[in-house]
């Protein structure tokens, strides 16, 4: 995914994930449209999974979440992304995601989050 971010003109600062989700910390240009970048990353990575022998069924969820991160948060966020497996032994992705939505003041209907 980092290579795909570079191909789109972005900077992959951290990429990591576990079996049911991925986190990316990327630097994008002011001319990038976030939804276009995410759509392209999902499309290219989905194609790769389906063309690579040995992978089972795969599909991205319909939506995505994106949250701002300040420059001082870079090191903490990078460490967090690099340690996904350890982190999710303590909290599920759903718990974490709902907390992020609430912390950032994003209105949502929990029936449609997962």
HUSULTA-V468831 format. One record per residue. N is the residue number from 1. RES is the residue in one small letter. SS is DSSP state (H for helix, E for strand, C for the rest). OMEGA is omega as a letter, one per 30 degrees, with the letter a starting at -180 (NA if undefined). NEAR is the number of other ideal C-beta (glycine too) atoms within 12 Angstrom. Layout:
n:N res:RES ss:SS omega:OMEGA near:NEAR
n:N res:RES ss:SS omega:OMEGA near:NEAR
This chain:
n:1 res:x ss:C omega:l near:31
n:2 res:x ss:H omega:l near:24
n:3 res:x ss:H omega:l near:15
n:4 res:x ss:H omega:l near:26
n:5 res:x ss:H omega:l near:28
n:6 res:x ss:H omega:l near:19
n:7 res:x ss:H omega:l near:16
n:8 res:x ss:C omega:l near:28
n:9 res:x ss:C omega:l near:19
n:10 res:x ss:C omega:l near:29
n:11 res:x ss:E omega:l near:21
n:12 res:x ss:E omega:a near:26
n:13 res:x ss:E omega:l near:25
n:14 res:x ss:E omega:l near:28
n:15 res:x ss:E omega:l near:25
n:16 res:x ss:E omega:l near:25
n:17 res:x ss:E omega:l near:23
n:18 res:x ss:E omega:a near:20
n:19 res:x ss:C omega:a near:12
n:20 res:x ss:C omega:l near:19
n:21 res:x ss:E omega:l near:24
n:22 res:x ss:E omega:l near:29
n:23 res:x ss:E omega:l near:34
n:24 res:x ss:E omega:l near:36
n:25 res:x ss:E omega:a near:32
n:26 res:x ss:E omega:l near:31
n:27 res:x ss:E omega:a near:21
n:28 res:x ss:C omega:l near:26
n:29 res:x ss:C omega:l near:15
n:30 res:x ss:C omega:a near:9
n:31 res:x ss:C omega:l near:11
n:32 res:x ss:C omega:l near:21
n:33 res:x ss:C omega:a near:16
n:34 res:x ss:H omega:a near:22
n:35 res:x ss:H omega:l near:14
n:36 res:x ss:H omega:l near:18
n:37 res:x ss:H omega:a near:30
n:38 res:x ss:H omega:l near:29
n:39 res:x ss:H omega:a near:20
n:40 res:x ss:H omega:l near:24
n:41 res:x ss:H omega:l near:33
n:42 res:x ss:H omega:a near:25
n:43 res:x ss:H omega:a near:19
n:44 res:x ss:H omega:a near:23
n:45 res:x ss:H omega:l near:28
n:46 res:x ss:H omega:l near:21
n:47 res:x ss:H omega:a near:16
n:48 res:x ss:H omega:a near:17
n:49 res:x ss:H omega:a near:20
n:50 res:x ss:H omega:l near:17
n:51 res:x ss:H omega:a near:12
n:52 res:x ss:C omega:l near:12
n:53 res:x ss:C omega:l near:8
n:54 res:x ss:C omega:l near:8
n:55 res:x ss:C omega:l near:15
n:56 res:x ss:C omega:l near:10
n:57 res:x ss:C omega:a near:7
n:58 res:x ss:C omega:l near:18
n:59 res:x ss:C omega:l near:14
n:60 res:x ss:C omega:l near:23
n:61 res:x ss:C omega:a near:19
n:62 res:x ss:C omega:a near:12
n:63 res:x ss:C omega:l near:18
n:64 res:x ss:C omega:l near:21
n:65 res:x ss:C omega:l near:27
n:66 res:x ss:C omega:a near:23
n:67 res:x ss:C omega:l near:23
n:68 res:x ss:C omega:l near:16
n:69 res:x ss:C omega:a near:23
n:70 res:x ss:C omega:l near:11
n:71 res:x ss:H omega:l near:12
n:72 res:x ss:H omega:a near:8
n:73 res:x ss:H omega:a near:17
n:74 res:x ss:H omega:a near:18
n:75 res:x ss:H omega:l near:16
n:76 res:x ss:H omega:a near:16
n:77 res:x ss:H omega:l near:26
n:78 res:x ss:H omega:l near:21
n:79 res:x ss:H omega:l near:18
n:80 res:x ss:H omega:a near:26
n:81 res:x ss:H omega:a near:31
n:82 res:x ss:H omega:a near:20
n:83 res:x ss:C omega:a near:19
n:84 res:x ss:H omega:a near:27
n:85 res:x ss:H omega:l near:18
n:86 res:x ss:H omega:a near:14
n:87 res:x ss:H omega:a near:22
n:88 res:x ss:C omega:l near:23
n:89 res:x ss:C omega:a near:11
n:90 res:x ss:C omega:a near:12
n:91 res:x ss:C omega:l near:17
n:92 res:x ss:C omega:l near:16
n:93 res:x ss:H omega:l near:26
n:94 res:x ss:H omega:l near:18
n:95 res:x ss:H omega:a near:17
n:96 res:x ss:H omega:a near:25
n:97 res:x ss:H omega:l near:28
n:98 res:x ss:H omega:l near:20
n:99 res:x ss:H omega:l near:18
n:100 res:x ss:H omega:l near:23
n:101 res:x ss:H omega:a near:23
n:102 res:x ss:H omega:a near:16
n:103 res:x ss:H omega:a near:13
n:104 res:x ss:C omega:l near:16
n:105 res:x ss:C omega:l near:10
n:106 res:x ss:C omega:l near:19
n:107 res:x ss:C omega:a near:10
n:108 res:x ss:C omega:l near:18
n:109 res:x ss:C omega:a near:10
n:110 res:x ss:H omega:l near:14
n:111 res:x ss:H omega:a near:6
n:112 res:x ss:H omega:a near:11
n:113 res:x ss:C omega:a near:23
n:114 res:x ss:C omega:NA near:20
